[in-house]
Amino acid sequence: MAWFKKNKQPKAPITGEDRTVIPEGLWVKCDSCKEIIYRKEVLARANVCPKCNYHFRISARERLAALFDNGIYEELDLGIVATDPLRFTDTKPYKDRLKQYREKTGMEDAVINAAGRMGGSPVVISAMEYAFMGGSMGSVVGEKIALNVERALERRHPLIVISASGGARMQEGVLSLMQMAKISSLLGKLDDASIPYLSILTDPTTGGVTASFAMLGDLNIAEPRALIGFAGPRVIEQTIRQKLPEGFQRSEFLLEHGMVDLIFERKEMREKLITCLRLLMDPVPAEPALPAGS
Amino acid sequence: MASMEEQDFEKPIEDLTRRIEELSGFGAQQGREREIKKLQDRLQRLREEIYAKLTPWQATLVARHPQRPYPADYIETLFTDFIEFHGDRKFADDPAILAGFAMFHETPVAVIGHQKGRDTKEKIRRNFGMPRPEGYRKALRIMKMAEKFGRPVLTFIDTPGAYPGIGAEERGQAEAIAVNLREMSRLKVPIIVTITGEGGSGGALALGVGDHIQILAHSIYAVISPEGCAAILWKSNEKKQEAARALKLTAPDLKKLGIVDEIVPEPPGGAHAHRERMFEILERVLQRNLESLRSRDMADLLAGRHAKFRAMGSVKIL
């Protein structure tokens, strides 16, 4: 007789993309130091672990709310969606994947375009959403960032792009690849027009996103300990058949090698960005207030 | 097994070629010549048939064929007075990219191409055509020099991709590629891009922004290799053929998607089967396109280049 028969299956470990989402509840476990920490304390510190300063992955909306004055911004370029141009199917049709991520995140694709003010001056921001298919860049991400670069050009407002992406979206094949050229070419125009572009690199920023707009900022600014690179660590390990050194491809490594200008802690990000922008560009004369809402 | 057949599509061609060689080996005998001629005609038809309906995976194999002409072969054959320039003036010279100036007919031009290497020793030296950041920076240096001296730029793409290594990351592989994309988009001389073999993702695109993008008929261009795609999305290396199909990486697909402007035909049996014929074809195409680009106003050319890439992608507006 099994007196202690288990009725419940053991809980499956949380894996993959859901891993870093802060679970509901009073306590959370830090992904980095594994300490159990009080959730409110993490939230009070802008989703940063009080023990080890690990910056939890946060959503594009949370980032936008944290950067704009009073958290107020106008969301732009809504209603632009993917078309599945290759009719791509791997283990699951791309169409189904898109649907699933739309439901899960409430977003149309992996980037939000916004305009608002920072320190009273107008600025346009594109923020990538890692929770939407790993922040992968397909035609929609490419198109929306392109639209925001054009907006920055037209209005002569500074541009900020917050990257969080595994790279190009394989399901749109070479069309995804071309988004790199499309955005970089527009950034050339922004550069010619002397309009500041700040690239914010968050955990993780890899592949085609790094190899295009994320590395082209007048200033490249990283969050602490974010994974930033061209090839992913696994690909490199498989290629060279060696273990990678500790801290490889983290923000601090890139700073040391001269690839990023600065590392800003999340809690100081907004104020320091405002300062950077002031140093780069004279304030734009005040315009009629932007419509409120987010 | 279907997959084996898909791999061995050239076997009938090889078998027939061997038979012709064996027959020819007996010396000229009465009646033999007629038989050989008949077999040669059959070989030609066989090549045409097989190469007319390559699957995407087979096209990948042809694009990587060890006997396929490489950028260095085109540079050597189609140009005169080629002088290779070395180094990025920052860190090193990267043998995975060839760059220099040469004469194309009567026109001085800059030529830049990936180079995989033929034998083992050269392959290692050239890192199998996988550039490191200094390769892309050398390419950019030569392009800037071309701009300074008003020389058109012709690039030839044939790479598995940018090298994923520790040193490459330390020295900013991503930054080197990104800067090339931005600078090529505003380089004030005409740029013709020819994909002659494997167009491997960002490592290819870093030489791939231009006014006229053309691809040899059996070349490929993709965001990731079929093997890499299969490993990530199917979690199985066995699915590379399916991945090749799904990625739409063949020349006709790329034309349909608006990625390339022109498909350069290859002789039946592929560029490696008739190298001389391939050189002739590409020479003529390059000449025509260079003439047409050189006759155009630079501002107009830059606007067109920009508009071409601006239009790439497929979205729906709700």
Interface residues (C-beta under 8 A of the other chain):
Chain A: G79 I80 V81 A82 T83 P85 L86 F88 T89 D90 T91 G138 S139 V140 G142 E143 A146 A168 M170 E172 G173 V174 L175 S176 L177 M178 Q179 M180 A181 K182 S184 S185 L186 L187 G188 K189 D191 D192 G207 G208 T210 A211 S212 F213 A214 M215 L216 G229 F230 A231 V235 I236 T239 I240 Q242 L244 P245 F248 Q249 F253 H257 G258 M259
Chain B: A162 Y163 P164 G165 I166 A168 E169 E170 R171 G172 Q173 A174 E175 I177 A178 V179 L181 R182 E183 S185 R186 S201 G202 L205 A206 G208 V209 Y221 A222 V223 I224 G228 C229 I232 L233 W234 E242 A243 A246 L247 K248 L249 L254 L257 I259 R305 H306 F309 R310 M312 G313 S314 V315 K316 I317 L318
